[in-house]
Amino acid sequence: ASMLSALRHEITRQDGSNRFEVPRSLAIVEVPSDDERRWVHVSQRAAGRLVSELSAEEGSNVLESIIDFLAVFHRVAGTPPAGKSAWRSLKDYLKMWSRTLFEPEQADRFVDSLRTLFPGELPLVRKRDGHASNWLVDPAGRIVAIDLESSDFVPIGYDVVQLIEDNALVQANPEGWHKRLAIMRRYLNGIGQSLSDPTLIAAYGWFALTRALRLGTEREAGKNLRRHAR
């Protein structure tokens, strides 16, 4: 609820109401429960088409707007606690995905090799879980951000790569690689950060490899996404 309020305030402050939207928070209701999950957050249902269901051309047409909105989110979503490690939260996923491809010892060695190359020097931002199913295009053509519940933190750029690669929004070819880097620079400019070209390239490559690992082992991924992962 706080995130919805902060995002709406920032969108209004930037005069971005014609480009971006978030569901409205309606109420927070306490219900009887024996555990900590005793609160129900009631929010307005957002209308629109999921970006994951758009055609390749439609998805490409809204990609820059989503990137701009992602930058807005990361500017207002808060800072990580001191000493927070992004690797720790990613490691469990990497181990799970790797063990569907390799024997356990090989999987552990593979994850260890990823650890040595992990771009741990990058600043952290709150995880948006930025895949294409968490963005809508509403009837007015605005980008709507949905599912803002994550409380974890990831390196800057990780959500950009998840958005692009998990739904193959940019083709895996040399032209697409240059487009990826341009999109990353646009995002970094939006959050007031800059990276050297070698750091940017290495970080994007690492993030893309991990998302390909996830796609290549995802049972529900179709042939097109598996091909993209390869």
C-alpha positions as CSV (number, residue, x, y, z in Angstrom):
1,A,0.0,0.0,0.0
2,S,2.8,2.4,0.8
3,M,4.5,1.5,-2.5
4,L,1.4,2.3,-4.4
5,S,1.1,5.6,-2.7
6,A,4.7,6.5,-3.2
7,L,4.6,5.6,-6.9
8,R,1.4,7.6,-7.5
9,H,2.9,10.6,-5.8
10,E,6.1,10.4,-7.9
11,I,4.1,9.9,-11.1
12,T,2.0,13.0,-10.3
13,R,5.1,15.0,-9.3
14,Q,6.7,14.2,-12.7
15,D,3.5,15.0,-14.7
16,G,3.6,11.4,-15.8
17,S,-0.1,10.5,-15.4
18,N,-0.6,10.3,-19.1
19,R,2.1,7.6,-19.3
20,F,2.0,5.6,-16.1
21,E,-0.6,4.2,-13.6
22,V,-0.8,2.0,-10.6
23,P,-3.8,0.4,-9.0
24,R,-5.4,2.4,-6.2
25,S,-5.1,1.2,-2.7
26,L,-8.6,0.9,-1.2
27,A,-8.3,-0.6,2.3
28,I,-6.2,-2.7,4.6
29,V,-8.4,-5.2,6.5
30,E,-7.4,-7.3,9.5
31,V,-8.8,-10.8,9.5
32,P,-8.7,-13.5,12.2
33,S,-5.6,-15.7,11.8
34,D,-3.1,-17.6,13.9
35,D,-0.1,-16.5,12.0
36,E,1.4,-13.2,10.7
37,R,-0.6,-13.3,7.4
38,R,-3.6,-11.7,9.0
39,W,-3.8,-8.6,6.8
40,V,-5.6,-8.2,3.5
41,H,-4.7,-5.3,1.2
42,V,-7.6,-4.4,-1.0
43,S,-6.7,-2.6,-4.2
44,Q,-8.4,-1.6,-7.3
45,R,-8.3,-4.2,-10.1
46,A,-6.2,-2.8,-13.0
47,A,-7.6,-3.1,-16.5
48,G,-5.5,-3.7,-19.5
49,R,-3.5,-6.2,-21.5
50,L,-0.5,-8.0,-20.0
51,V,2.7,-7.1,-21.8
52,S,3.6,-10.8,-21.9
53,E,0.5,-11.3,-24.1
54,L,1.3,-8.6,-26.6
55,S,2.8,-9.3,-30.1
56,A,6.5,-8.9,-30.5
57,E,5.9,-5.5,-32.3
58,E,3.6,-4.3,-29.6
59,G,6.0,-5.3,-26.9
60,S,8.8,-3.6,-28.6
61,N,6.8,-0.4,-28.9
62,V,6.1,-0.1,-25.1
63,L,9.5,-1.3,-23.9
64,E,11.1,2.1,-23.4
65,S,8.0,3.3,-21.5
66,I,8.3,0.3,-19.2
67,I,12.0,1.0,-18.7
68,D,11.2,4.6,-17.7
69,F,8.6,3.4,-15.3
70,L,11.0,0.9,-13.8
71,A,13.4,3.7,-13.2
72,V,10.6,5.7,-11.4
73,F,10.0,2.6,-9.2
74,H,13.6,2.2,-8.2
75,R,13.9,5.9,-7.4
76,V,11.2,5.6,-4.7
77,A,11.3,2.0,-3.6
78,G,13.7,2.5,-0.8
79,T,17.3,1.5,0.0
80,P,18.7,-1.8,1.1
81,P,19.7,-2.5,4.7
82,A,23.4,-2.1,5.5
83,G,25.4,-5.2,4.5
84,K,22.6,-6.6,2.4
85,S,23.9,-9.3,0.0
86,A,22.1,-9.8,-3.3
87,W,24.0,-12.9,-4.0
88,R,22.5,-14.8,-1.1
89,S,18.9,-14.4,-2.4
90,L,19.9,-15.3,-6.0
91,K,22.0,-18.3,-5.1
92,D,19.1,-20.6,-4.1
93,Y,17.4,-20.0,-7.5
94,L,20.7,-20.6,-9.4
95,K,21.2,-23.9,-7.5
96,M,17.7,-25.0,-8.2
97,W,17.9,-24.3,-11.9
98,S,21.4,-25.7,-12.3
99,R,20.5,-29.0,-10.7
100,T,17.9,-29.7,-13.5
101,L,20.8,-29.6,-16.0
102,F,23.8,-31.0,-14.1
103,E,24.7,-33.7,-11.6
104,P,24.8,-32.2,-8.1
105,E,28.5,-31.8,-7.9
106,Q,28.7,-30.2,-11.4
107,A,25.8,-27.9,-10.5
108,D,27.6,-26.7,-7.4
109,R,30.8,-26.1,-9.4
110,F,28.7,-24.2,-12.0
111,V,27.1,-22.0,-9.3
112,D,30.5,-21.4,-7.8
113,S,31.8,-20.2,-11.2
114,L,28.9,-17.8,-11.4
115,R,29.7,-16.5,-7.9
116,T,33.3,-15.6,-8.9
117,L,31.8,-13.4,-11.8
118,F,28.9,-12.0,-9.9
119,P,28.7,-8.2,-10.3
120,G,28.6,-7.6,-6.6
121,E,30.0,-4.1,-6.8
122,L,26.8,-2.8,-8.3
123,P,24.4,-0.8,-6.1
124,L,21.2,-2.6,-5.0
125,V,17.6,-1.7,-5.7
126,R,14.4,-3.2,-4.5
127,K,13.4,-6.1,-6.6
128,R,10.5,-5.3,-9.0
129,D,10.2,-8.8,-10.3
130,G,10.1,-7.0,-13.6
131,H,9.0,-9.7,-16.0
132,A,6.4,-8.8,-18.6
133,S,3.5,-10.3,-16.8
134,N,3.8,-7.7,-14.1
135,W,3.1,-4.8,-16.5
136,L,-0.2,-3.9,-18.2
137,V,-1.0,-1.6,-21.0
138,D,-4.4,0.0,-20.2
139,P,-7.0,1.2,-22.7
140,A,-5.5,4.7,-22.6
141,G,-2.1,3.3,-23.6
142,R,-0.6,3.9,-20.2
143,I,1.8,1.4,-18.5
144,V,0.4,0.0,-15.3
145,A,2.7,-1.6,-12.7
146,I,1.1,-4.5,-10.8
147,D,2.4,-7.0,-8.2
148,L,4.6,-4.7,-6.0
149,E,5.0,-7.1,-3.0
150,S,8.6,-8.0,-3.2
151,S,10.8,-6.9,-0.3
152,D,14.1,-8.3,-1.6
153,F,17.0,-6.4,-3.3
154,V,18.9,-7.0,-6.5
155,P,21.7,-5.3,-8.4
156,I,20.8,-2.4,-10.6
157,G,19.9,-3.7,-14.1
158,Y,18.7,-7.1,-13.0
159,D,15.1,-6.2,-13.4
160,V,15.8,-4.8,-16.8
161,V,17.3,-8.1,-18.0
162,Q,14.4,-10.1,-16.5
163,L,11.9,-7.9,-18.4
164,I,13.7,-8.3,-21.7
165,E,14.9,-11.9,-21.6
166,D,12.1,-13.7,-19.8
167,N,9.7,-12.9,-22.7
168,A,12.3,-12.4,-25.4
169,L,11.3,-8.8,-26.0
170,V,14.5,-8.1,-27.9
171,Q,16.0,-10.6,-30.4
172,A,19.1,-12.5,-29.5
173,N,21.3,-11.2,-32.3
174,P,24.1,-8.6,-32.7
175,E,21.6,-5.8,-33.4
176,G,19.6,-6.9,-30.4
177,W,22.7,-6.8,-28.2
178,H,23.3,-3.1,-29.0
179,K,19.6,-2.4,-28.4
180,R,19.9,-4.1,-24.9
181,L,22.9,-1.9,-24.0
182,A,21.0,1.3,-25.1
183,I,18.0,0.3,-23.0
184,M,20.3,-0.3,-20.0
185,R,21.9,3.1,-20.4
186,R,18.4,4.7,-20.6
187,Y,17.4,3.0,-17.4
188,L,20.6,3.9,-15.6
189,N,20.2,7.5,-16.7
190,G,16.6,7.4,-15.3
191,I,17.9,6.3,-11.8
192,G,20.8,8.7,-11.9
193,Q,23.5,6.0,-12.2
194,S,26.3,5.4,-14.7
195,L,28.5,2.4,-15.4
196,S,31.6,2.0,-17.6
197,D,31.0,0.1,-20.8
198,P,33.0,-3.0,-19.6
199,T,31.1,-3.1,-16.3
200,L,27.7,-2.7,-18.1
201,I,28.5,-5.4,-20.6
202,A,29.8,-7.8,-18.0
203,A,26.8,-7.2,-15.8
204,Y,24.2,-7.6,-18.5
205,G,25.9,-10.8,-19.7
206,W,25.8,-12.3,-16.2
207,F,22.2,-11.3,-15.7
208,A,21.2,-12.7,-19.1
209,L,23.0,-16.0,-18.5
210,T,21.0,-16.5,-15.2
211,R,17.7,-15.7,-16.9
212,A,18.6,-18.1,-19.8
213,L,19.3,-20.7,-17.2
214,R,15.9,-20.1,-15.7
215,L,14.1,-20.2,-19.1
216,G,16.0,-23.3,-20.2
217,T,14.8,-25.2,-17.2
218,E,11.3,-23.8,-16.9
219,R,8.7,-26.5,-17.7
220,E,6.1,-24.0,-18.8
221,A,8.4,-22.1,-21.2
222,G,7.4,-22.7,-24.9
223,K,9.7,-23.5,-27.8
224,N,10.3,-19.8,-28.7
225,L,11.5,-19.0,-25.2
226,R,13.7,-22.1,-25.0
227,R,15.2,-21.1,-28.3
228,H,15.8,-17.6,-27.0
229,A,17.5,-19.0,-23.9
230,R,19.9,-21.1,-25.9
